Amino acid sequence: MADTVTQLLHARADDDNLAITYDGGTWSWREYIADAQRMAATVLAAADTGRPMHVGVLLGNTPDMLIALAAGALGGYVTVGVNNTRRGDGLAADIKRADCQILITDAEHRPLLDGLDLPDVTIFDTSSSQWADLLADATDLTPHSIPTATDTFMLIFTSGTSGNPKPVQFAHMMIPFAGPVLVDKYSVGPGDVCYLSMPLFHSAALMGGYCVALCGGAAMAPAKFSASTFLSDIRRYNATYMNYVGKPLAYILATPEQADDADNSLRVAFGNEATDRDIDEFSRRFGCTVWDGFGSTELAIIITREPGTPHGSIGKGFPNVAVYNSATGIECPRAEFDANGALANADEAIGELVNIDGGGMFMGYYNDAGATQERLRDGKYWSGDLAYKDADDWIYLAGRTGDWMRVDGENLAAGPIERILLRIPEINRVAVYAVPDEHVGDAIMAAVVLQDDADFDPDHFAAQLADQADLSPKAWPRFVRIADDLPTTATNKILKRALKTEGVTAGDGTLWVREPRSRTYRSAVTAGNPA
């Protein structure tokens, strides 16, 4: 049994089944691996083995990116997934922080490097004639090392929702750990096509997409995510499997529904962070099965949905997953609900998701002992995610640790409020967060993206909130911002940090205000200056 990406690739070196389909071009597994060996040989010929063997890839979801992933494994060096949505000093800091000595990019992304101070980085442009010549002259590959299961396959940066991105040491063993389980569960093999539109520089695409194709021998169709071209891509590539992370299902569902949407090849969509409503609607509309789970970039906590998962829950955790009070270091009591289904003991029940056995498969952040130790405290892994667990072990997310709000002396978490607001049919996406109350504590603000065919009616909205029996009066948003879109990370997670920084403003949209103890919303007098 393979326990590294390198071994998995070698096992497919003579496989003539389809490996990549992209924009009219195709590669068999044999051709894919041969191209990756040429790239690895070219990289190693230019490398300084006295420095960390870290090779950055600043690419989109293209065959070059897939080839670069395989090249690192076959060449025995570490591939660094550089976030192609980063800019300027942040991008340069990521490249330096990961100790990249070589950076592979292309014509689309090369301009992002203009003006950056990267004196010790050799840059190769895969779109250039120079690169083509180097590949043509490549000698047979002599790997820098033969990786073991716990060696680093990639450095993958966290999403940066709550701070600067940190490079996670993603071990080789993660791909053969995750892949066979998904291959067996979804019966994926040669003849299937895995649609890969999530960023391949991030663990979600690797653990939910790349590993399935590599372990099952299915083809890969790399793509740039677009809600408007999603269905045409699925049909064009005859894709049968896709993975997602964050809000892609919501984006797709916001497009106008067509009578023939279910006329497509897609069988399975696998991912995490979709809402109950989006899971149900996507399954119905596109005639496929959606399976949603939970996992962080660090891969220390795994939660899976199973039959019977209650609405609002993300499923049950592996046996080592628990909810702890970060201040006391003690496990939180189980959640209790009132007659309306509202969480009755939020102060006690909501805590931080932890792995009580330690880091699991988390190998630490690269060259950042302080950040690693912050995650691994008292023999546990602390995720930074707030959650609560009911008497039957179902887990419910409550946001990040920064999502606590203190409203009129009561502690409220953003996650339950967001789930309630998403029951409103006119709302497509929502972020709930704290802004300063003019007197003391916090006021609740909701940034809302409506469905494409919806308008915001403040009186109807208030009536809909009043119909939610499990929504505490204190949990009604004081401020509602109607926006065309919300800021997100590269992995489609809403960037609340940016919204909080903007404060009580309308941004590019409109702002509605509810006075304390009122149930009436009225338009702000001017954007950014609510009356």
Secondary structure as GFF3:
##gff-version 3
##sequence-region A 1 531
A	DSSP	alpha_helix	5	11	.	.	.	ID=ss1
A	DSSP	beta_strand	18	22	.	.	.	ID=ss2
A	DSSP	beta_strand	25	28	.	.	.	ID=ss3
A	DSSP	alpha_helix	29	46	.	.	.	ID=ss4
A	DSSP	beta_strand	54	57	.	.	.	ID=ss5
A	DSSP	alpha_helix	63	75	.	.	.	ID=ss6
A	DSSP	beta_strand	78	81	.	.	.	ID=ss7
A	DSSP	alpha_helix	88	97	.	.	.	ID=ss8
A	DSSP	beta_strand	102	105	.	.	.	ID=ss9
A	DSSP	three_ten_helix	110	113	.	.	.	ID=ss10
A	DSSP	beta_strand	122	125	.	.	.	ID=ss11
A	DSSP	alpha_helix	129	136	.	.	.	ID=ss12
A	DSSP	beta_strand	152	157	.	.	.	ID=ss13
A	DSSP	beta_strand	167	171	.	.	.	ID=ss14
A	DSSP	alpha_helix	174	186	.	.	.	ID=ss15
A	DSSP	beta_strand	193	196	.	.	.	ID=ss16
A	DSSP	alpha_helix	203	205	.	.	.	ID=ss17
A	DSSP	pi_helix	206	210	.	.	.	ID=ss18
A	DSSP	alpha_helix	211	216	.	.	.	ID=ss19
A	DSSP	beta_strand	219	222	.	.	.	ID=ss20
A	DSSP	alpha_helix	230	237	.	.	.	ID=ss21
A	DSSP	beta_strand	241	245	.	.	.	ID=ss22
A	DSSP	alpha_helix	248	253	.	.	.	ID=ss23
A	DSSP	beta_strand	268	272	.	.	.	ID=ss24
A	DSSP	alpha_helix	276	286	.	.	.	ID=ss25
A	DSSP	beta_strand	289	295	.	.	.	ID=ss26
A	DSSP	beta_strand	302	304	.	.	.	ID=ss27
A	DSSP	beta_strand	316	317	.	.	.	ID=ss28
A	DSSP	beta_strand	321	325	.	.	.	ID=ss29
A	DSSP	beta_strand	330	331	.	.	.	ID=ss30
A	DSSP	alpha_helix	346	349	.	.	.	ID=ss31
A	DSSP	beta_strand	351	355	.	.	.	ID=ss32
A	DSSP	alpha_helix	369	375	.	.	.	ID=ss33
A	DSSP	beta_strand	376	377	.	.	.	ID=ss34
A	DSSP	beta_strand	380	389	.	.	.	ID=ss35
A	DSSP	beta_strand	395	400	.	.	.	ID=ss36
A	DSSP	three_ten_helix	401	403	.	.	.	ID=ss37
A	DSSP	beta_strand	404	407	.	.	.	ID=ss38
A	DSSP	beta_strand	410	413	.	.	.	ID=ss39
A	DSSP	alpha_helix	414	421	.	.	.	ID=ss40
A	DSSP	beta_strand	427	436	.	.	.	ID=ss41
A	DSSP	beta_strand	442	450	.	.	.	ID=ss42
A	DSSP	alpha_helix	458	466	.	.	.	ID=ss43
A	DSSP	three_ten_helix	473	475	.	.	.	ID=ss44
A	DSSP	beta_strand	479	483	.	.	.	ID=ss45
A	DSSP	alpha_helix	496	502	.	.	.	ID=ss46
A	DSSP	beta_strand	510	514	.	.	.	ID=ss47
A	DSSP	beta_strand	521	523	.	.	.	ID=ss48
###
